[in-house]
Amino acid sequence: MIAIKTLKANWENLPLRFKQWGGFFLSSGSVYLLVFGLRWLGWLQPSEWAAFDLFVQLRPMEPVDERIVIVGVQESDIRYLGSWPASDRTLAKILRKIRAQKPKVIGLDLYRDIPVGDGYQELEEIFKTTPNLIGIEKSINDRFSTAISPSPVLKALGQVSANDVIVDPDGRLRRALLYPMPKGNEGLPSLGLAVSLIYLKDKGIEPQSSPSGYLQLGEAVFKPLENTDGGYVRIDAGGYQVLMNYHGSSQKFHSVSLEDILENRIAPDLMRDRIVLIGAQASSLNDVFYTPYSSNFITSPAQMSGVEFQANLVKLILGAASDRRPLFHVWSDIGEEMWIAIWSITGAAIVWIFSTKRLVLLTGTVIFGMGFLIGGSYLLFLGGWWIPLAPALYTFIGSMMVMQSYMYVSRLRELNSALSDSIELLAHDASHDALTGLPNRNLFMDRVDHAIKYSKRNSNYLFAIFFIDLDRFKMINDSLGHNMGDRFLQAIAALLQDCLRSIDTVARLGGDEFTILVDDIQDVSEALTVADRILHRFLSPITIGGEAIFPSASIGIVISTPDYDNCIDLLRDADIAMYRAKSLGKGRYTLFDQEMYEQTLRLTQLESELHYALEHREFELYYQPIVCLATDQLAGFEALIRWKNPKRGFISPIEFIPLAEDTGLIVAVGDWVLREACQQLTDWLQKFPEAAHLKMSINLASHQIREPDLLDKLDIILAETGVNGSSIRLEITESTLMDQGEQTIAKLAQLRARNIQLSIDDFGQGYSSLSYLHRFPINILKIDRAFVSQMSDGGENIEIVRTITMLAHTLNMSVVAEGVETEQQVEILKKLGCEFGQGYLFSHPLTASAAEQAITNSIQAIAI
């Protein structure tokens, strides 16, 4: 069994061309050996004989041979004579009339070993006085037939021949005996040969011995049939046998009846110088045989009488000796086997070459090959060559079928192999990341599940889960292109693998997120050592396409505990720790603790409540006054959102605004603030026409600026609330302004076209705004409260405010100071030329009703 498997494996590893050649020789060789074996056993003889018979029947019609006349004993003759056999006197009378026509030779194919009726003396006299009369005897005496003696008179005269026939196993006569060669009488010729020799002698053709020792008449050499010639296998080749090259049935010879002769109904010269054969033709006399002409699948098999068979034998001898009519020859055994082998190879070759071509081409080639084989064999048959047709046809068809089966099986094997590879590939793809080749989420979670189950059975077993998120990956993708981003991820995957042991697993969850299962650790320090190793490797640049990229990652780590029952909770906590690392400055790792989870849970709950608050209008706007420092009069308000939670009370914007930005709710919240503030301003202006100078400052989040329909929504709000754009100030943080780029400049220009004033909030916190400030259509700079609160210390803080104020005035901008809390700060700001102030010194953020009272007070103060 092992040897078979080894052989199969070696075969599978062979090159495709070798496999095809192997299949070619295997197909042709195996079919040839099979046919060779069947032929040797004799099982193909019936097929060969059928082909022989068919070719005999298909030969062109030959004209009637004028040299031969058959005098046949027919059923009508038996009725005419009243009985059979005819008496010696009647036979003598018939022979006398025939002899009177002076034939060349008379062959009497009737046994006359004993007297029959009266007239024996007359018959003896005829025998003695007719030297060209040849009688018959049955010379072979075996278990199949009994010897019959000839006429004593003819035997004494030496005018006797043999009338033995050789019947094939299927009951047909395809061979003839020239010399039966019974023991003790080997030189006795057959009737057909005997009468032919007499006829040919008068033509000057005498029997000779060829150089090979065979009978030769003229140029025709009669090579005796051997026991394996043609389609025969180990036949009885006793005597001197030849293959019968039939002339035809009785219709191919002149034939008359005994009645015609006795009644003188024949022409007086019908038999002159001809060969006359006298014999039984009536089927009731049982001197009839099956021949190749009997192989008829349409009608009942016809039989040929013995005298007609002798006529055909005479025709064979005369035709070969004087007419160059071919005798049947066969190839040598080696030649026949080579012929069969060639067709086996041809059949396999046709399928091999043409199977990949169009079906019509393959079919045409097969039909041509079969036609060539059958047609060529038939043409050779007409020339006197009996070559193997059935075995060649079997090997041709068989090798095609086997080769086609081999190629089909090979193709199935290839498809099966490809299918197996595809299944393996699909299984691999289903569990691995296509870009990096790392395990994907499914495979990683499966391995973590196994680790959890193992930890339940082994209390000392520990493992760690890393959740890794690459910092600034979006910037790499946007600046260097997605192709470089993909190559960067592949490099990161390789780097992470290098940092791990073979028992650890690194997986890519998607995007720039990776996870690691650090398996079988002793304590937490081992996991932290791996994290340090990764971050250390990240300190070195990765070179891709000539570009040096410095990687950075935030890593969240969670250590397994008995409390974990599934990998989802582990990944969740590792993800929480990763986000904590990001919030602490990126490029670091954080070990998960329960406080992180509780904080995340609070944020999750807060997010849910934030959605609810937006739907159920739990938000409220507060308004902090902005004062003109020169006149101490109210100049406007900044709308500030507050959240009054039914359960928690007021929630600070510092807590929920970042969450709204992370979840994308900031757009909906900002839109609500914008509409609510505009509507409130409209209500105040309608109630206090004297306060038309008031401006409403509204914070615009970065997410809102990115919205493509910002301008459309703003136009709708202004139209529905009736607020003039000049009464609105949209505040944008410095960092938001710098992150947006050219698209923001265009959008801000369109806002300015609507007379909306634009303000930079918390100015001074940025790192490059001074170089870009002149490019933006800004109206107001709001100085960050950090600078205002430290002005009292003097020194550089005052200079910073002074510089910002001077810069703003140079660019035709107004200045608003945030976080004003003391009179000293007001005096400094006035001296520096700052136009507006905002802070607790003037007022805390007010409710709408309180802000309305502030407007009332401001109007009254102006009136006084």
LUMPA-129838 format. One record per residue (C-alpha): residue number from 1; x, y, z. Coordinates in pm, whole numbers. Example, Ala and Ser with C-alpha at 12.3 -4.5 7.8 and 13.67 -1.06 7.14 Angstrom:
# LUMPA-129838
1:1230:-450:780
2:1367:-106:714
END
This chain:
# LUMPA-129838
1:0:0:0
2:284:238:88
3:452:162:-244
4:130:238:-433
5:87:568:-250
6:451:657:-318
7:411:574:-687
8:94:783:-704
9:265:1075:-534
10:562:1051:-771
11:324:1041:-1067
12:140:1350:-943
13:471:1535:-920
14:568:1464:-1279
15:552:1753:-1528
16:229:1779:-1727
17:401:1685:-2056
18:542:1367:-1905
19:198:1279:-1771
20:48:1324:-2117
21:313:1107:-2281
22:265:851:-2007
23:-109:851:-2063
24:-54:821:-2437
25:166:513:-2411
26:-48:369:-2133
27:-363:403:-2341
28:-225:269:-2667
29:-12:2:-2500
30:-282:-133:-2271
31:-539:-155:-2548
32:-289:-323:-2779
33:-198:-580:-2514
34:-565:-646:-2446
35:-641:-701:-2815
36:-325:-909:-2851
37:-445:-1133:-2567
38:-797:-1164:-2706
39:-656:-1244:-3047
40:-420:-1504:-2909
41:-712:-1668:-2728
42:-901:-1678:-3056
43:-1186:-1463:-2933
44:-1147:-1223:-3226
45:-1171:-1494:-3496
46:-1547:-1443:-3547
47:-1490:-1071:-3604
48:-1211:-1140:-3852
49:-1421:-1395:-4038
50:-1714:-1150:-4049
51:-1486:-884:-4200
52:-1356:-1141:-4453
53:-1711:-1237:-4552
54:-1818:-875:-4585
55:-1526:-790:-4811
56:-1600:-1097:-5025
57:-1957:-982:-5072
58:-1855:-621:-5142
59:-1609:-706:-5418
60:-1697:-586:-5765
61:-1901:-827:-5975
62:-1693:-1053:-6201
63:-1819:-1176:-6538
64:-1935:-1534:-6590
65:-1637:-1764:-6644
66:-1696:-1924:-6983
67:-1448:-2203:-6912
68:-1662:-2377:-6657
69:-2002:-2546:-6698
70:-2189:-2698:-6407
71:-2422:-2990:-6463
72:-2626:-2978:-6149
73:-2859:-3234:-5998
74:-3153:-3016:-5909
75:-3482:-3085:-5734
76:-3656:-3093:-6074
77:-3411:-3361:-6191
78:-3500:-3584:-5896
79:-3865:-3549:-5982
80:-3783:-3610:-6350
81:-3586:-3927:-6278
82:-3827:-4047:-6015
83:-3555:-4126:-5763
84:-3198:-4059:-5659
85:-2927:-4168:-5692
86:-2977:-4224:-6064
87:-2908:-4568:-6200
88:-2574:-4653:-6355
89:-2740:-4668:-6694
90:-2884:-4318:-6658
91:-2550:-4182:-6545
92:-2377:-4355:-6836
93:-2623:-4197:-7075
94:-2560:-3852:-6925
95:-2182:-3895:-6948
96:-2211:-4013:-7306
97:-2404:-3706:-7409
98:-2156:-3478:-7227
99:-1856:-3657:-7382
100:-2012:-3607:-7723
101:-1970:-3229:-7679
102:-1593:-3282:-7639
103:-1522:-3092:-7316
104:-1166:-3044:-7201
105:-1222:-3234:-6876
106:-1514:-3376:-6684
107:-1525:-3372:-6304
108:-1773:-3617:-6158
109:-1862:-3484:-5811
110:-2081:-3793:-5742
111:-1975:-4098:-5540
112:-1990:-4423:-5739
113:-1809:-4672:-5517
114:-2085:-4935:-5562
115:-2325:-5021:-5847
116:-2657:-4844:-5850
117:-2945:-5007:-6034
118:-2886:-5159:-6374
119:-2636:-5059:-6641
120:-2316:-5098:-6439
121:-2138:-5248:-6739
122:-2229:-4952:-6950
123:-2100:-4711:-6686
124:-1775:-4903:-6653
125:-1730:-4881:-7027
126:-1784:-4508:-7021
127:-1527:-4473:-6740
128:-1273:-4675:-6936
129:-1322:-4488:-7260
130:-1322:-4135:-7116
131:-963:-4047:-7019
132:-1054:-3686:-6929
133:-1308:-3796:-6666
134:-1208:-3747:-6302
135:-1403:-3918:-6023
136:-1396:-3851:-5649
137:-1335:-4022:-5321
138:-1354:-3899:-4961
139:-999:-3953:-4851
140:-1001:-3822:-4493
141:-1133:-4060:-4231
142:-1164:-3907:-3885
143:-1424:-3846:-3613
144:-1584:-3573:-3822
145:-1620:-3764:-4151
146:-1599:-4113:-4294
147:-1387:-4204:-4594
148:-1574:-4305:-4909
149:-1396:-4514:-5172
150:-1384:-4410:-5538
151:-1512:-4608:-5836
152:-1287:-4916:-5868
153:-1257:-4864:-6243
154:-1152:-4497:-6210
155:-912:-4583:-5932
156:-751:-4844:-6149
157:-721:-4588:-6425
158:-573:-4326:-6189
159:-860:-4088:-6262
160:-955:-4016:-5899
161:-942:-3700:-5692
162:-1030:-3603:-5336
163:-1359:-3439:-5246
164:-1273:-3330:-4890
165:-1360:-2984:-4758
166:-1246:-2782:-4452
167:-1527:-2616:-4258
168:-1446:-2332:-4018
169:-1587:-2343:-3663
170:-1872:-2112:-3766
171:-1975:-2362:-4037
172:-1846:-2169:-4340
173:-1607:-2267:-4617
174:-1324:-2013:-4644
175:-1046:-2258:-4715
176:-996:-2525:-4977
177:-775:-2835:-4991
178:-547:-2864:-5293
179:-404:-3187:-5148
180:-582:-3347:-4852
181:-271:-3557:-4798
182:-429:-3857:-4629
183:-176:-4099:-4493
184:-54:-4326:-4767
185:-200:-4116:-5045
186:-35:-3779:-5001
187:-23:-3699:-5372
188:-398:-3723:-5427
189:-522:-3384:-5555
190:-860:-3236:-5488
191:-1123:-3248:-5762
192:-1083:-2878:-5840
193:-706:-2908:-5870
194:-721:-3227:-6071
195:-952:-3090:-6340
196:-759:-2763:-6346
197:-426:-2939:-6405
198:-572:-3125:-6703
199:-714:-2802:-6843
200:-391:-2608:-6791
201:-177:-2885:-6938
202:-347:-2828:-7269
203:-257:-2461:-7230
204:104:-2547:-7179
205:108:-2489:-6804
206:255:-2773:-6602
207:276:-2792:-6222
208:617:-2702:-6082
209:782:-2661:-5746
210:868:-2305:-5649
211:1204:-2219:-5488
212:1025:-2241:-5153
213:892:-2588:-5235
214:536:-2475:-5298
215:307:-2568:-5591
216:359:-2331:-5882
217:138:-2304:-6188
218:266:-2054:-6438
219:369:-1750:-6230
220:124:-1827:-5951
221:272:-1979:-5638
222:21:-2148:-5410
223:160:-2095:-5062
224:-11:-2330:-4819
225:-212:-2178:-4535
226:-54:-2193:-4190
227:-244:-2228:-3865
228:-213:-1858:-3765
229:-250:-1691:-4105
230:-496:-1407:-4141
231:-770:-1413:-3884
232:-709:-1776:-3789
233:-566:-1881:-3457
234:-423:-2231:-3418
235:-649:-2389:-3681
236:-606:-2736:-3825
237:-382:-2658:-4122
238:-339:-3023:-4225
239:-300:-3102:-4591
240:-225:-2836:-4848
241:-477:-2562:-4783
242:-533:-2227:-4952
243:-770:-1941:-4879
244:-1068:-1935:-5111
245:-1082:-1637:-5341
246:-1441:-1692:-5447
247:-1558:-1608:-5795
248:-1922:-1603:-5691
249:-2226:-1819:-5649
250:-2381:-2043:-5913
251:-2492:-1740:-6111
252:-2127:-1683:-6206
253:-2104:-2013:-6399
254:-2300:-2171:-6683
255:-2531:-2427:-6529
256:-2757:-2691:-6686
257:-2971:-2967:-6535
258:-2967:-3342:-6599
259:-3308:-3309:-6755
260:-3172:-3050:-7000
261:-2900:-3294:-7108
262:-3124:-3597:-7130
263:-3382:-3403:-7327
264:-3116:-3249:-7554
265:-3208:-2893:-7458
266:-2854:-2757:-7462
267:-2651:-2613:-7745
268:-2432:-2872:-7920
269:-2114:-2678:-7847
270:-2194:-2555:-7493
271:-1932:-2778:-7332
272:-1672:-2789:-7608
273:-1322:-2737:-7471
274:-1465:-2645:-7132
275:-1445:-2787:-6783
276:-1763:-2970:-6691
277:-1844:-3036:-6329
278:-2124:-3275:-6246
279:-2267:-3267:-5896
280:-2565:-3230:-5671
281:-2724:-2887:-5634
282:-3051:-2988:-5475
283:-3060:-2895:-5108
284:-3239:-3220:-5026
285:-2923:-3414:-5118
286:-2736:-3237:-4831
287:-2432:-3157:-5040
288:-2455:-2787:-4954
289:-2237:-2558:-4739
290:-2232:-2213:-4585
291:-1983:-1977:-4742
292:-1891:-1608:-4703
293:-2190:-1533:-4924
294:-2413:-1683:-4654
295:-2332:-1400:-4408
296:-2642:-1201:-4480
297:-2819:-1014:-4200
298:-3123:-927:-4413
299:-3234:-1257:-4561
300:-3190:-1618:-4455
301:-2835:-1748:-4509
302:-2797:-1897:-4857
303:-2599:-2218:-4907
304:-2365:-2322:-5187
305:-2361:-2670:-5329
306:-2044:-2878:-5326
307:-2015:-2869:-5706
308:-2040:-2488:-5702
309:-1765:-2479:-5441
310:-1550:-2696:-5669
311:-1626:-2458:-5957
312:-1500:-2169:-5743
313:-1185:-2365:-5660
314:-1128:-2429:-6030
315:-1178:-2058:-6096
316:-923:-1977:-5823
317:-661:-2207:-5980
318:-723:-2108:-6341
319:-742:-1737:-6259
320:-414:-1743:-6068
321:-231:-1960:-6322
322:-341:-1795:-6643
323:-536:-1473:-6566
324:-314:-1315:-6298
325:-612:-1323:-6069
326:-466:-1272:-5720
327:-448:-1542:-5461
328:-498:-1443:-5100
329:-183:-1366:-4907
330:-128:-1267:-4548
331:134:-1065:-4365
332:379:-1219:-4129
333:282:-1236:-3764
334:521:-953:-3680
335:381:-741:-3964
336:25:-798:-3844
337:111:-708:-3485
338:291:-393:-3601
339:-15:-301:-3807
340:-243:-344:-3507
341:-2:-151:-3282
342:14:136:-3531
343:-361:178:-3518
344:-358:165:-3140
345:-103:447:-3138
346:-298:636:-3406
347:-622:625:-3207
348:-456:753:-2891
349:-268:1020:-3087
350:-587:1151:-3253
351:-757:1203:-2918
352:-445:1355:-2763
353:-394:1600:-3049
354:-751:1690:-3136
355:-938:1659:-2806
356:-862:2022:-2726
357:-977:2132:-3072
358:-1331:2181:-3187
359:-1556:1875:-3166
360:-1625:1877:-3539
361:-1250:1855:-3608
362:-1209:1563:-3370
363:-1513:1387:-3513
364:-1394:1444:-3868
365:-1049:1307:-3787
366:-1196:997:-3622
367:-1425:930:-3918
368:-1137:982:-4159
369:-918:743:-3960
370:-1184:473:-3955
371:-1255:525:-4322
372:-885:501:-4403
373:-851:179:-4202
374:-1158:9:-4345
375:-1110:146:-4696
376:-740:63:-4701
377:-806:-288:-4577
378:-1072:-332:-4845
379:-840:-211:-5123
380:-569:-448:-5004
381:-828:-726:-4994
382:-909:-658:-5359
383:-537:-694:-5428
384:-528:-1033:-5255
385:-414:-931:-4906
386:-609:-1039:-4602
387:-488:-819:-4319
388:-628:-786:-3965
389:-918:-542:-3977
390:-1117:-620:-3662
391:-818:-613:-3424
392:-689:-292:-3581
393:-1037:-140:-3558
394:-1073:-249:-3197
395:-736:-104:-3099
396:-809:217:-3290
397:-1145:270:-3121
398:-1033:126:-2788
399:-722:340:-2761
400:-930:648:-2845
401:-1177:561:-2573
402:-907:481:-2318
403:-707:791:-2409
404:-1021:1002:-2390
405:-1103:843:-2055
406:-749:903:-1939
407:-763:1267:-2045
408:-1107:1298:-1892
409:-986:1145:-1567
410:-673:1359:-1583
411:-890:1664:-1641
412:-1114:1557:-1353
413:-803:1509:-1142
414:-681:1854:-1242
415:-1022:2001:-1170
416:-1036:1811:-842
417:-688:1936:-757
418:-787:2288:-859
419:-1109:2250:-661
420:-914:2126:-359
421:-675:2415:-399
422:-970:2650:-436
423:-1135:2505:-127
424:-810:2539:64
425:-769:2889:-73
426:-1127:2976:16
427:-1077:2831:361
428:-756:3029:393
429:-919:3344:256
430:-1213:3296:488
431:-979:3297:785
432:-700:3529:665
433:-666:3888:560
434:-623:3926:184
435:-378:4216:204
436:-136:4106:476
437:-195:3731:485
438:-248:3752:861
439:-535:3573:1037
440:-854:3775:1020
441:-1108:3850:1291
442:-1281:3509:1264
443:-964:3305:1301
444:-829:3532:1574
445:-1150:3508:1775
446:-1150:3130:1731
447:-799:3106:1873
448:-886:3339:2160
449:-1193:3125:2236
450:-966:2820:2253
451:-733:3009:2487
452:-1026:3105:2711
453:-1147:2744:2727
454:-796:2624:2807
455:-764:2885:3081
456:-1084:2752:3239
457:-922:2409:3268
458:-580:2538:3376
459:-586:2809:3644
460:-216:2891:3598
461:-253:2966:3229
462:-241:3333:3128
463:-256:3514:2797
464:-279:3874:2681
465:-472:4048:2406
466:-325:4351:2228
467:-544:4590:2033
468:-324:4802:1805
469:-437:5107:1610
470:-187:5285:1384
471:-157:5658:1449
472:-183:5898:1156
473:-249:5619:907
474:-514:5829:730
475:-251:6096:671
476:-20:5836:513
477:-302:5711:292
478:-410:6059:184
479:-61:6196:124
480:118:5896:-30
481:-175:5715:-187
482:-364:5396:-109
483:-105:5175:-277
484:163:5304:-43
485:-83:5267:243
486:-136:4900:156
487:238:4838:137
488:279:5015:469
489:21:4784:629
490:203:4482:487
491:530:4609:635
492:360:4662:973
493:223:4306:960
494:573:4168:897
495:717:4386:1175
496:458:4265:1425
497:524:3903:1334
498:897:3956:1392
499:822:4080:1743
500:631:3767:1843
501:695:3404:1919
502:573:3121:1699
503:295:3038:1946
504:157:3392:1938
505:-100:3515:1685
506:-116:3850:1515
507:-428:3934:1315
508:-561:4224:1113
509:-915:4318:1203
510:-947:4569:920
511:-822:4912:822
512:-527:5001:1042
513:-635:4783:1335
514:-432:4480:1444
515:-476:4240:1733
516:-228:4009:1901
517:-277:3701:2116
518:30:3669:2337
519:-7:3311:2446
520:105:3132:2761
521:265:3413:2962
522:383:3387:3324
523:276:3733:3433
524:181:4081:3311
525:543:4185:3268
526:588:3945:2976
527:302:4112:2788
528:443:4457:2862
529:785:4342:2738
530:627:4246:2405
531:453:4585:2387
532:785:4763:2460
533:949:4558:2187
534:684:4661:1935
535:702:5030:2024
536:1081:5016:2009
537:1066:4871:1659
538:824:5148:1567
539:1092:5404:1645
540:1278:5307:1327
541:1142:5429:992
542:993:5194:734
543:1120:5264:382
544:866:5202:104
545:929:5314:-250
546:1205:5546:-139
547:981:5707:122
548:1082:5681:489
549:770:5650:705
550:788:5661:1083
551:519:5431:1222
552:336:5500:1542
553:73:5297:1722
554:-153:5309:2022
555:-179:4975:2199
556:-445:4858:2438
557:-360:4552:2649
558:-589:4325:2844
559:-477:4029:3053
560:-695:3719:3076
561:-886:3660:3400
562:-1139:3395:3503
563:-1412:3657:3458
564:-1381:3648:3079
565:-1606:3392:2911
566:-1575:3502:2548
567:-1335:3681:2319
568:-1580:3963:2244
569:-1541:4100:2597
570:-1164:4071:2574
571:-1152:4262:2245
572:-1388:4521:2383
573:-1167:4589:2683
574:-849:4590:2474
575:-1017:4840:2243
576:-1109:5058:2540
577:-748:5051:2658
578:-627:5139:2308
579:-848:5448:2296
580:-719:5550:2637
581:-364:5526:2497
582:-466:5745:2203
583:-621:6002:2433
584:-300:6012:2637
585:-93:6120:2339
586:-62:5815:2105
587:255:5615:2046
588:216:5426:2371
589:40:5133:2535
590:-216:5125:2814
591:-307:4830:3034
592:-679:4788:3078
593:-836:4828:3420
594:-1196:4820:3539
595:-1218:5197:3571
596:-1168:5233:3196
597:-1459:5000:3133
598:-1683:5186:3371
599:-1588:5517:3210
600:-1652:5375:2863
601:-1980:5235:2985
602:-2072:5582:3110
603:-1981:5730:2775
604:-2188:5466:2599
605:-2483:5541:2819
606:-2422:5910:2766
607:-2423:5859:2390
608:-2758:5682:2412
609:-2893:5961:2628
610:-2751:6215:2385
611:-2959:6066:2107
612:-3261:6074:2333
613:-3192:6434:2434
614:-3177:6544:2073
615:-3507:6376:1993
616:-3685:6501:2309
617:-3545:6857:2318
618:-3354:6830:2644
619:-3101:7087:2520
620:-3125:7453:2616
621:-2934:7759:2499
622:-2770:7998:2740
623:-2649:8336:2627
624:-2330:8505:2755
625:-2322:8881:2694
626:-2045:9040:2485
627:-1975:9401:2591
628:-1830:9695:2402
629:-1532:9795:2619
630:-1534:10155:2503
631:-1898:10221:2606
632:-1967:9936:2851
633:-2281:9869:2644
634:-2423:9530:2543
635:-2302:9441:2192
636:-2441:9091:2160
637:-2445:8737:2296
638:-2264:8409:2244
639:-2508:8118:2230
640:-2389:7835:2455
641:-2560:7496:2468
642:-2654:7329:2793
643:-2799:6986:2857
644:-3051:6937:3131
645:-3068:6560:3184
646:-3378:6442:3377
647:-3166:6196:3576
648:-2826:6366:3604
649:-2924:6729:3596
650:-2708:6971:3397
651:-2429:6799:3203
652:-2130:7012:3108
653:-2057:7074:2739
654:-1700:6970:2813
655:-1838:6619:2875
656:-2089:6573:2593
657:-1956:6791:2307
658:-1647:6571:2243
659:-1878:6268:2250
660:-2112:6434:2002
661:-1815:6504:1775
662:-1695:6142:1796
663:-2039:6003:1717
664:-2122:6254:1444
665:-2420:6389:1640
666:-2247:6724:1654
667:-2393:6813:1312
668:-2752:6764:1429
669:-2677:6938:1759
670:-2507:7227:1579
671:-2797:7264:1337
672:-3035:7280:1633
673:-2821:7545:1803
674:-2804:7750:1483
675:-3180:7746:1431
676:-3262:7804:1799
677:-3018:8098:1831
678:-3146:8262:1512
679:-3506:8220:1624
680:-3425:8370:1966
681:-3250:8668:1806
682:-3554:8726:1587
683:-3782:8722:1890
684:-3564:8977:2073
685:-3531:9209:1774
686:-3905:9204:1724
687:-3959:9284:2094
688:-3675:9539:2120
689:-3640:9735:1795
690:-3390:9957:1973
691:-3154:9656:2004
692:-3106:9612:1628
693:-2732:9644:1677
694:-2712:9319:1876
695:-2510:9035:1725
696:-2558:8665:1795
697:-2232:8464:1806
698:-2284:8095:1727
699:-2015:7826:1740
700:-1971:7628:1419
701:-1817:7280:1461
702:-1563:7140:1218
703:-1805:6862:1122
704:-2061:7122:1019
705:-1812:7300:795
706:-1739:6972:618
707:-2108:6920:541
708:-2168:6989:170
709:-2516:7132:238
710:-2408:7377:512
711:-2488:7683:301
712:-2824:7544:194
713:-2928:7471:553
714:-2809:7815:664
715:-3007:7987:391
716:-3319:7798:497
717:-3272:7891:865
718:-3215:8259:785
719:-3518:8261:557
720:-3746:8084:806
721:-3636:8290:1110
722:-3610:8618:921
723:-3266:8700:1061
724:-3036:8923:853
725:-2700:8765:792
726:-2524:9074:926
727:-2664:8998:1273
728:-2492:8657:1283
729:-2135:8582:1385
730:-2017:8228:1324
731:-1729:8128:1549
732:-1474:7877:1421
733:-1182:7747:1623
734:-835:7813:1494
735:-753:7442:1470
736:-1072:7378:1271
737:-982:7656:1032
738:-635:7519:967
739:-752:7157:916
740:-995:7238:636
741:-774:7395:370
742:-877:7550:39
743:-1233:7419:46
744:-1291:7604:373
745:-1166:7932:224
746:-1422:7903:-58
747:-1702:7814:182
748:-1613:8101:419
749:-1613:8341:126
750:-1969:8235:45
751:-2068:8294:407
752:-1920:8643:391
753:-2115:8703:72
754:-2428:8660:287
755:-2301:8940:520
756:-2241:8685:794
757:-1950:8784:1017
758:-1682:8523:1087
759:-1485:8495:1405
760:-1182:8285:1504
761:-1246:8142:1849
762:-967:8078:2104
763:-712:8256:1883
764:-352:8203:1990
765:-373:7831:2064
766:-277:7735:1708
767:72:7691:1573
768:60:7840:1229
769:-242:8066:1202
770:-40:8387:1178
771:104:8284:842
772:-237:8194:699
773:-460:8447:870
774:-462:8693:583
775:-599:8424:349
776:-925:8378:541
777:-1219:8629:522
778:-1229:8675:900
779:-1396:8974:1077
780:-1316:8913:1441
781:-1040:8752:1648
782:-1133:8617:1991
783:-827:8612:2217
784:-808:8292:2419
785:-889:8327:2788
786:-546:8184:2879
787:-373:8499:2753
788:-631:8735:2906
789:-615:8575:3251
790:-235:8615:3266
791:-219:8978:3155
792:-213:9093:3516
793:129:8928:3552
794:268:9172:3294
795:559:9085:3073
796:521:8880:2766
797:154:8793:2819
798:53:9158:2765
799:280:9169:2461
800:110:8865:2316
801:-233:9028:2351
802:-92:9353:2214
803:54:9167:1913
804:-271:8986:1843
805:-468:9312:1868
806:-228:9497:1640
807:-235:9209:1391
808:-615:9208:1388
809:-639:9583:1337
810:-381:9564:1061
811:-606:9312:887
812:-919:9525:956
813:-1049:9286:1217
814:-1212:9350:1551
815:-1094:9184:1871
816:-1297:9011:2144
817:-1122:8917:2467
818:-1254:8600:2633
819:-1243:8523:3004
820:-1245:8883:3131
821:-1286:8861:3508
822:-1128:9180:3657
823:-1143:9554:3608
824:-765:9557:3571
825:-797:9328:3268
826:-1059:9565:3122
827:-829:9865:3165
828:-540:9683:2999
829:-757:9570:2711
830:-886:9924:2658
831:-532:10058:2646
832:-437:9787:2394
833:-732:9888:2173
834:-944:9573:2221
835:-1301:9648:2115
836:-1507:9383:2297
837:-1493:9174:2611
838:-1666:8862:2735
839:-1638:8699:3075
840:-1768:8656:3427
841:-1687:9019:3506
842:-1976:9118:3283
843:-2203:8819:3322
844:-2225:8445:3348
845:-2414:8267:3067
846:-2784:8355:3101
847:-3110:8186:3027
848:-3320:8334:2750
849:-3540:8522:2995
850:-3241:8654:3191
851:-3072:8758:2867
852:-3391:8941:2771
853:-3375:9132:3099
854:-3012:9219:3022
855:-3127:9367:2691
856:-3392:9567:2870
857:-3138:9702:3118
858:-2899:9793:2839
859:-3169:9987:2653
860:-3267:10172:2968
861:-2903:10258:3040
862:-2867:10406:2696
863:-3186:10606:2743
864:-3055:10762:3068
END
